Amino acid sequence: MYKLPMKRYLTYLFSLILVIAMSLVGAPAIAAPAPVELTGDYRQDTLAVVDSLRTAIQLPDGTPEKGVAQTQARKLINDFASRYRRDSSVLKLPSFTTMRTALNSLAGHYSSYPNRPVPQKLKDRLEQEFKQVETAISRGA
């Protein structure tokens, strides 16, 4: 049987311990957005959804947080749409129509291409629409 010299054995042991420690601690990364609970306050909910979706879109591809964020984003889109689509007080607001356009675009991408990253062109358009929504909310519309 082959015997390893003591120095080499200690090197392997140290490497193994280091790998185990790194896997337990993990490297800090951009965290997936915390689940957003809709409160019923349209302005607050809209800004929370925009923030959460923006974070989900900006996460680097291939990270485990990306999958969790996409799942949360799909649920959030459904929750937001189901809560406010029949609320007559928000249907005519510019912020709602723009928000609905953005949500439909992102939901369409997630349902058509679930395993593909969001294209840069769509990210840019969503960011523009999110800024329009935030501006309209700040104006009270």
Secondary structure, DSSP 8 states (H G I E B T S, - for coil): -----HHHHHHHHHHHHHHHHHHHH--------------S-HHHHHHHHHHHHHHHHHS-TT-HHHHHHHHHHHHHHHHHHHHHTT-TTTTT-HHHHHHHHHHHHHHHHHHH-TTS---HHHHHHHHHHHHHHHHHHHHT-
